[in-house]
Amino acid sequence: DDTRREDSQFHIVRIASRVKTDGSYTRPPTLDRRNSLFGNRVERFQGVESDILPWLYRAGDKSRLYGIFFGNEFAYSLVWTRYKFWGRPGARPNRYEESW
């Protein structure tokens, strides 16, 4: 939803991650610090949506799946793709992904 995306550019984003070696991209990580399933952890990131990709390229672990949260609400996941960029699971390279 484009409206939600525009609004999120100015809201605080939180990130949680988990190991992706279970072969599934369907179960997102959680912001619950007590949950350690699949190595779940809440990342030390706070910023706006436009800060996510620079942070991932600088500090992201390519073996983890990252869950993006607007406040406490899960929004989407990002992984290191086989095409060598951070994107949504199953993403293929295109102009939209590269400029996002």
N, C-alpha and C positions, 0 to 999 in steps of 0.2 A: 504494500500500500504506500503510494508516494507521499500522501499526507503524513502518515506516521513517520516515514523516513525523514521528511523535512523537519518535523517537530523534534525528532531524536537528535538532530545535529547540535542542539543546544542543551540537551539534558545529560546528566551524568550517566555514564555507561560503566557497568561492572563486568568483569570477565571471570569465568571459572573454567577449569580445564580438567580433562581426564585422559588417560592413556587410551589410544585408539587400537591397541593390539587385539581387542576382543573380536575384531572383524566387523563391528557394527558401527554405523554412523547414526543410528536411529535414536540411541539413548543419549540425551544431552547431559553435560555435567550439571551440578547443582551448586547453589550458593550456600548450602548447608555445610558448615565447616566440620560437622560431626560425621558426615558421609565420606568414607574413604574407599568406597567401591570403585574399582578400576583406577585407583590412584587419584580420585577426585580431589581438587584443591581450588581454593579461591585465590586468584592472582592478585598481586599487589599493583593493580592498575586502577586508576580513576581518571577519567577524562571524558571527552565528547567522542561521538562516533568517528569523526575524522582523524582522531588520534590512534585508532585501533591498528590500522595497517602499518604505520611507521613503527609502532611498538612491537608488533609481531615480527617485522623484518629485523628489528634490533634484538629482541629478547625472546622471541617465540621458539618453542621446541617443536621441531617438525614431526615428532612422534606422538604429539598430543592433539586432541580435538578441543577447540576453544568454544565455549558457549558465551554468547554476547547477551547481556541483560540490560534492559532499560529500567532502572530502579531495581525491583525484585522480579520483574517479568521477563521470562526467556523470550528472546527475539529471533535469533538464528545461530547457526554454528559455522565456524571457519576451520579449515584444515589446510595443511601443506599438500597441494595437489601433485599428481604425477607430472603435470605440465610445468612444475617449478614456480608456482606462485601461491599465495594465500588466497583461498576462495571457499565457496560453499561446497560441501561434499558433492561430488559428481560434476563439478563445474568444468567447463572447457574454456580454453582461452578465447577471448573476444575483446573488442574495444571497450565494452561496458566494464568487464572485470578489471582490465588493466587501468582504467581511469578512476575506478572506484576507490 
